[in-house]
Amino acid sequence: MALLKSCNSVCLNGSDFPVCRPNIGDSYRRNSNWKPLQAAVVPDVHLPMRSLEVKNRTSVEDIKCLRLITAIKTPYLPDGRFDLEAYDDLVNTQIENGVEGIIVGGTTGEGQLMSWDEHIMLIGHTVNCFGGKIKVIGNTGSNSTREAIHASEQGFAVGMHAALHINPYYGKTSVSGIISHFSTVLSMGPTIIYNVPSRTGQDIPPSVIQTLARQSTNFAGVKECVGNDRVKLYTGNKIVVWSGNDDECHDSRWDFGATGVISVASNLIPGLMHELMFGGKNPNLVAKVMPLIHWLFKEPNPIGLNTALAQLGVIRPVFRLPYVPLPVEERQEFVRLVNQIGREHFIGDETLEVLDDSDFILVGRY
């Protein structure tokens, strides 16, 4: 404004905006001490939230106390688009059975097969429909820090309560690079770090988690898939941990101090998983559900889950490639397991079916 006042201005074409010009009659010379105006430099940090975003934000402490979080499945229509009606039924069933949080677009939800537009839309839809009843944790992680930043900004803008972030995979990076990557995204809001070396090809060393826990107030905890020795190491240092392994989660919770589990099996048996996380030690129930859990992971997740949900009739038997259903022998085994555990413990009220190979739709373009 001072610059505008320091010169004679005229309005062009009736515009109300002054155009600054030096007087043509003046001898126009820059003072020898003149310096160009400096552009504002925005630091490489997350910008402050608007008031609405602040109002909708959940505290880190609210995330740290969640005991049962479901990595929710994303169902599809025959053309490969999201089946939001079936999705809403799945989420409602989780809420009715006491699940406290859901991961949207995680590995189980096939975020790796989504465009970012689909990804953020599904997070926003989930918040809009269910955000007052369950904590919505958006998987906005990436092996590209730039993508992780952008997705997290969008996820928090549409109201997700927390983010799930994996370490950079495939290309991998140094330990210092992992810390820098996580430090950048942790600035945006409550965050769970996800360590699954079997998928990323790189373990997140405990020293990294301990550093992040000290440095960031947004660090909620870690989803740990390495095993219960690692869980014990973290809980001994007062770091919140969720087991990432359904087959270990009971012992993680009751013997090693884990807060709870981020579960795949709870898509199918949310009531039984709730009992495992809330009801105290229960080796009999563990023995009852363990054959199902082992069946779920015979092939890489979410192949088993997708097949099972289709057999239960709660989703259409549609697969986005490269996932394909389990073979008929495994589908028959699932029927046996359901009957052994009890159909009443599984979601849905449709008749359980084996399904023929021809019943499945495999979609390559979507």
C-alpha positions as CSV (number, residue, x, y, z in Angstrom):
1,M,0.0,0.0,0.0
2,A,2.9,2.4,0.8
3,L,4.2,1.7,-2.7
4,L,0.9,2.6,-4.2
5,K,0.7,5.9,-2.3
6,S,4.2,6.9,-3.3
7,C,3.3,7.3,-7.0
8,N,0.7,9.0,-9.1
9,S,-1.9,6.5,-10.2
10,V,-4.5,6.4,-13.0
11,C,-7.4,4.2,-13.6
12,L,-7.6,2.3,-17.0
13,N,-10.9,1.4,-18.7
14,G,-13.0,2.5,-15.8
15,S,-11.3,0.1,-13.5
16,D,-11.3,0.9,-9.8
17,F,-7.8,-0.5,-9.3
18,P,-5.0,2.0,-9.5
19,V,-2.2,1.3,-11.8
20,C,1.1,2.7,-10.5
21,R,3.2,4.6,-13.0
22,P,6.0,7.1,-12.6
23,N,5.4,10.6,-13.8
24,I,6.6,10.7,-17.4
25,G,7.9,14.2,-16.9
26,D,10.0,13.2,-13.9
27,S,13.6,12.1,-14.4
28,Y,13.3,8.5,-13.3
29,R,16.3,7.0,-11.8
30,R,16.6,4.3,-9.2
31,N,18.4,5.4,-6.0
32,S,21.7,3.6,-5.7
33,N,20.4,2.2,-2.4
34,W,17.2,0.8,-3.9
35,K,16.6,-2.9,-3.4
36,P,13.9,-5.1,-5.0
37,L,11.0,-6.1,-2.9
38,Q,11.4,-9.6,-1.5
39,A,8.7,-12.2,-2.1
40,A,7.2,-13.8,0.9
41,V,8.8,-17.2,1.5
42,V,6.5,-19.8,3.0
43,P,8.3,-22.3,5.2
44,D,8.0,-26.0,4.3
45,V,5.6,-26.8,7.1
46,H,1.9,-27.5,7.2
47,L,-0.1,-24.3,7.1
48,P,-2.4,-23.5,10.1
49,M,-5.9,-25.0,9.8
50,R,-9.0,-23.0,9.3
51,S,-11.4,-22.7,12.3
52,L,-13.7,-25.4,10.9
53,E,-10.9,-27.9,10.5
54,V,-9.8,-27.2,14.1
55,K,-13.3,-27.7,15.4
56,N,-13.6,-31.1,13.6
57,R,-10.1,-32.3,14.7
58,T,-9.7,-35.2,17.1
59,S,-7.0,-35.2,19.8
60,V,-4.1,-37.6,19.7
61,E,-5.2,-39.0,23.0
62,D,-8.6,-40.0,21.5
63,I,-6.7,-42.1,18.9
64,K,-4.3,-43.6,21.4
65,C,-7.1,-45.3,23.4
66,L,-8.7,-47.2,20.5
67,R,-8.7,-50.9,21.2
68,L,-10.4,-52.4,18.1
69,I,-9.8,-50.8,14.7
70,T,-11.0,-52.5,11.5
71,A,-9.1,-52.2,8.3
72,I,-12.3,-52.0,6.4
73,K,-12.9,-53.7,3.0
74,T,-13.9,-51.6,0.0
75,P,-16.6,-53.4,-2.1
76,Y,-17.2,-52.9,-5.8
77,L,-20.0,-52.7,-8.4
78,P,-19.7,-55.0,-11.5
79,D,-18.0,-52.2,-13.4
80,G,-15.3,-51.8,-10.7
81,R,-16.7,-48.6,-9.2
82,F,-17.2,-48.4,-5.4
83,D,-20.4,-50.0,-4.1
84,L,-21.1,-47.4,-1.5
85,E,-24.4,-49.0,-0.4
86,A,-22.6,-52.3,0.5
87,Y,-19.7,-50.2,2.1
88,D,-22.1,-48.4,4.3
89,D,-23.6,-51.6,5.5
90,L,-20.2,-53.0,6.3
91,V,-19.3,-49.9,8.4
92,N,-22.6,-49.9,10.2
93,T,-22.1,-53.5,11.1
94,Q,-18.7,-52.6,12.6
95,I,-20.3,-49.8,14.7
96,E,-23.1,-52.1,15.9
97,N,-20.5,-54.6,17.1
98,G,-18.4,-52.1,19.1
99,V,-15.6,-51.4,16.8
100,E,-14.0,-48.1,17.7
101,G,-12.1,-47.1,14.5
102,I,-11.7,-48.0,10.9
103,I,-8.8,-47.7,8.5
104,V,-10.2,-46.4,5.1
105,G,-8.3,-47.3,2.0
106,G,-5.6,-49.4,3.7
107,T,-4.1,-52.5,2.2
108,T,-7.2,-54.4,3.2
109,G,-9.4,-51.7,1.7
110,E,-7.2,-51.8,-1.5
111,G,-6.1,-48.2,-1.4
112,Q,-3.2,-49.3,-3.6
113,L,-5.7,-49.9,-6.4
114,M,-7.4,-46.5,-6.0
115,S,-6.7,-43.2,-7.6
116,W,-6.2,-40.4,-5.1
117,D,-9.5,-38.9,-6.1
118,E,-11.3,-42.1,-5.2
119,H,-9.2,-42.4,-2.0
120,I,-10.1,-38.9,-0.7
121,M,-13.7,-39.3,-1.8
122,L,-14.1,-42.5,0.2
123,I,-12.5,-40.9,3.3
124,G,-14.8,-37.9,3.0
125,H,-17.9,-40.1,2.5
126,T,-17.0,-42.1,5.6
127,V,-16.5,-39.1,7.7
128,N,-19.8,-37.5,6.5
129,C,-21.8,-40.7,7.2
130,F,-20.1,-42.2,10.2
131,G,-17.6,-39.7,11.7
132,G,-19.8,-39.0,14.7
133,K,-20.0,-42.7,15.6
134,I,-16.5,-44.1,14.8
135,K,-13.0,-42.8,14.4
136,V,-12.1,-42.5,10.7
137,I,-8.4,-43.1,10.0
138,G,-7.4,-42.4,6.4
139,N,-4.5,-44.3,4.9
140,T,-2.8,-41.4,3.2
141,G,0.7,-42.8,3.2
142,S,2.9,-43.2,0.2
143,N,6.5,-43.9,-0.8
144,S,6.5,-40.4,-2.2
145,T,6.7,-37.7,0.5
146,R,5.1,-35.2,-1.8
147,E,2.1,-37.5,-2.4
148,A,1.8,-38.3,1.3
149,I,1.8,-34.6,2.2
150,H,-0.9,-33.8,-0.4
151,A,-3.1,-36.8,0.5
152,S,-2.9,-36.0,4.2
153,E,-3.8,-32.4,3.6
154,Q,-6.8,-33.5,1.7
155,G,-7.8,-36.2,4.1
156,F,-7.7,-33.8,7.1
157,A,-9.5,-31.2,5.1
158,V,-12.5,-33.6,4.5
159,G,-12.5,-34.4,8.2
160,M,-10.6,-37.7,8.9
161,H,-9.6,-38.0,12.5
162,A,-6.1,-39.4,12.0
163,A,-3.8,-40.6,9.3
164,L,-2.1,-44.0,8.8
165,H,1.4,-43.7,7.3
166,I,3.7,-46.4,6.0
167,N,7.4,-46.0,5.4
168,P,8.6,-45.4,1.9
169,Y,8.5,-48.8,0.1
170,Y,10.1,-50.3,-3.0
171,G,12.7,-47.5,-3.6
172,K,13.3,-47.4,0.2
173,T,15.5,-44.8,1.8
174,S,18.0,-44.3,4.6
175,V,17.1,-44.2,8.3
176,S,17.6,-40.4,8.2
177,G,15.2,-40.3,5.2
178,I,12.6,-42.3,7.0
179,I,12.7,-39.9,9.9
180,S,12.5,-36.8,7.6
181,H,9.6,-38.4,5.7
182,F,7.6,-39.1,8.9
183,S,8.5,-35.8,10.5
184,T,7.0,-34.0,7.5
185,V,3.6,-35.8,7.6
186,L,3.4,-35.8,11.4
187,S,3.1,-32.1,11.4
188,M,-0.5,-32.3,9.9
189,G,-2.4,-34.2,12.6
190,P,-2.8,-37.4,14.7
191,T,-0.8,-40.1,12.9
192,I,-0.3,-43.9,13.3
193,I,2.9,-45.2,11.8
194,Y,2.6,-48.6,10.0
195,N,5.5,-51.0,10.1
196,V,5.0,-54.1,7.8
197,P,8.4,-55.1,6.4
198,S,6.9,-58.0,4.5
199,R,5.2,-55.5,2.2
200,T,7.7,-52.6,2.2
201,G,10.9,-54.5,2.1
202,Q,12.3,-52.4,5.0
203,D,11.8,-52.6,8.7
204,I,11.3,-49.3,10.6
205,P,14.0,-49.6,13.4
206,P,12.8,-49.0,17.0
207,S,15.2,-46.0,17.2
208,V,13.1,-44.3,14.5
209,I,9.8,-44.8,16.3
210,Q,11.4,-43.7,19.6
211,T,12.7,-40.5,17.9
212,L,9.4,-39.7,16.4
213,A,7.6,-40.3,19.7
214,R,9.8,-37.8,21.4
215,Q,9.7,-35.2,18.7
216,S,6.1,-35.0,17.7
217,T,3.0,-34.5,19.7
218,N,1.0,-35.8,16.8
219,F,2.5,-39.3,17.0
220,A,-0.3,-41.5,18.2
221,G,1.5,-44.9,18.0
222,V,2.6,-47.7,15.7
223,K,0.8,-50.5,14.0
224,E,3.5,-53.2,14.4
225,C,3.6,-56.4,12.3
226,V,7.1,-57.7,13.3
227,G,5.9,-59.6,16.4
228,N,5.3,-59.4,20.1
229,D,8.9,-59.0,21.1
230,R,8.8,-55.6,19.2
231,V,5.5,-54.8,20.8
232,K,7.0,-55.5,24.3
233,L,9.9,-53.2,23.5
234,Y,7.6,-50.3,22.7
235,T,5.1,-50.8,25.5
236,G,8.1,-51.0,27.9
237,N,9.0,-47.5,26.7
238,K,5.4,-46.2,27.0
239,I,4.8,-46.1,23.2
240,V,1.3,-47.0,22.1
241,V,1.2,-50.1,19.9
242,W,-1.5,-51.9,17.9
243,S,-0.9,-55.4,16.8
244,G,-1.0,-55.7,13.0
245,N,-1.3,-59.5,13.2
246,D,-4.7,-61.0,13.9
247,D,-3.1,-64.3,15.0
248,E,-1.0,-62.5,17.6
249,C,-3.3,-59.8,18.8
250,H,-4.8,-61.6,21.8
251,D,-1.4,-62.1,23.3
252,S,-0.2,-58.7,22.2
253,R,-3.1,-57.1,24.1
254,W,-3.1,-59.2,27.3
255,D,0.5,-60.3,27.7
256,F,2.6,-57.7,26.0
257,G,0.7,-54.5,26.7
258,A,-0.6,-53.5,23.2
259,T,-3.5,-51.1,23.2
260,G,-5.3,-53.3,20.7
261,V,-5.4,-54.5,17.2
262,I,-5.8,-53.1,13.7
263,S,-7.7,-56.1,12.4
264,V,-8.7,-57.8,9.1
265,A,-10.7,-60.6,10.7
266,S,-13.0,-58.1,12.4
267,N,-14.5,-57.5,8.9
268,L,-16.0,-61.0,9.2
269,I,-16.4,-61.5,13.0
270,P,-16.4,-58.1,14.7
271,G,-18.2,-59.3,17.8
272,L,-15.7,-62.1,18.5
273,M,-12.8,-59.7,17.9
274,H,-14.4,-57.2,20.2
275,E,-14.5,-59.9,22.9
276,L,-10.9,-60.7,22.3
277,M,-9.9,-57.1,22.8
278,F,-12.2,-56.1,25.6
279,G,-13.1,-59.3,27.5
280,G,-9.7,-60.3,29.1
281,K,-7.7,-63.3,28.4
282,N,-9.7,-66.0,26.6
283,P,-7.5,-68.8,25.2
284,N,-10.6,-70.9,24.3
285,L,-11.9,-68.1,22.0
286,V,-8.4,-67.8,20.5
287,A,-8.4,-71.5,19.7
288,K,-11.9,-71.2,18.2
289,V,-11.1,-68.4,15.7
290,M,-7.5,-69.2,14.9
291,P,-8.3,-71.7,12.0
292,L,-10.3,-68.9,10.4
293,I,-7.5,-66.4,10.8
294,H,-4.9,-68.8,9.3
295,W,-7.3,-69.4,6.4
296,L,-7.6,-65.7,5.8
297,F,-3.9,-65.3,5.2
298,K,-3.2,-68.4,3.1
299,E,-2.8,-65.9,0.2
300,P,-1.8,-62.3,0.5
301,N,-4.5,-60.1,2.2
302,P,-7.1,-59.1,1.0
303,I,-7.7,-62.1,-1.3
304,G,-9.1,-64.3,1.5
305,L,-11.2,-61.6,2.9
306,N,-12.7,-60.6,-0.4
307,T,-13.6,-64.2,-1.2
308,A,-15.2,-64.7,2.2
309,L,-17.3,-61.6,2.1
310,A,-18.6,-62.6,-1.3
311,Q,-19.5,-66.0,0.0
312,L,-21.3,-64.5,2.9
313,G,-23.4,-62.4,0.4
314,V,-22.5,-59.1,1.9
315,I,-20.6,-57.8,-1.1
316,R,-20.8,-58.6,-4.8
317,P,-18.1,-61.1,-6.0
318,V,-16.2,-58.4,-7.9
319,F,-12.4,-58.2,-7.7
320,R,-10.2,-55.4,-9.0
321,L,-7.2,-57.1,-10.6
322,P,-4.6,-58.2,-9.7
323,Y,-6.6,-59.8,-6.9
324,V,-8.5,-63.0,-7.8
325,P,-10.6,-65.2,-5.6
326,L,-9.4,-68.2,-3.7
327,P,-9.9,-71.6,-5.5
328,V,-13.0,-73.6,-5.0
329,E,-11.3,-76.0,-2.5
330,E,-10.5,-73.0,-0.2
331,R,-14.1,-71.7,-0.7
332,Q,-15.4,-75.0,0.5
333,E,-13.0,-74.9,3.5
334,F,-14.4,-71.5,4.4
335,V,-18.0,-72.9,4.5
336,R,-16.7,-75.6,6.9
337,L,-15.0,-73.0,9.1
338,V,-18.2,-70.8,9.3
339,N,-20.3,-73.8,10.2
340,Q,-17.7,-74.8,12.9
341,I,-17.6,-71.4,14.5
342,G,-21.3,-70.6,13.9
343,R,-22.9,-68.6,11.2
344,E,-24.4,-66.2,13.8
345,H,-20.9,-64.9,14.6
346,F,-20.3,-63.7,11.0
347,I,-21.7,-60.6,9.5
348,G,-24.7,-60.6,7.1
349,D,-27.8,-62.7,7.1
350,E,-27.6,-64.1,3.6
351,T,-27.2,-67.9,2.9
352,L,-23.5,-68.9,2.9
353,E,-22.4,-70.2,-0.5
354,V,-19.3,-71.8,-2.0
355,L,-19.9,-69.9,-5.3
356,D,-18.8,-71.1,-8.8
357,D,-15.8,-69.7,-10.5
358,S,-18.2,-68.2,-13.1
359,D,-19.9,-66.1,-10.3
360,F,-16.8,-63.9,-9.9
361,I,-16.2,-60.8,-11.9
362,L,-12.6,-59.7,-12.5
363,V,-12.1,-56.1,-13.5
364,G,-9.0,-54.7,-15.0
365,R,-10.2,-51.3,-16.1
366,Y,-12.1,-49.3,-13.5
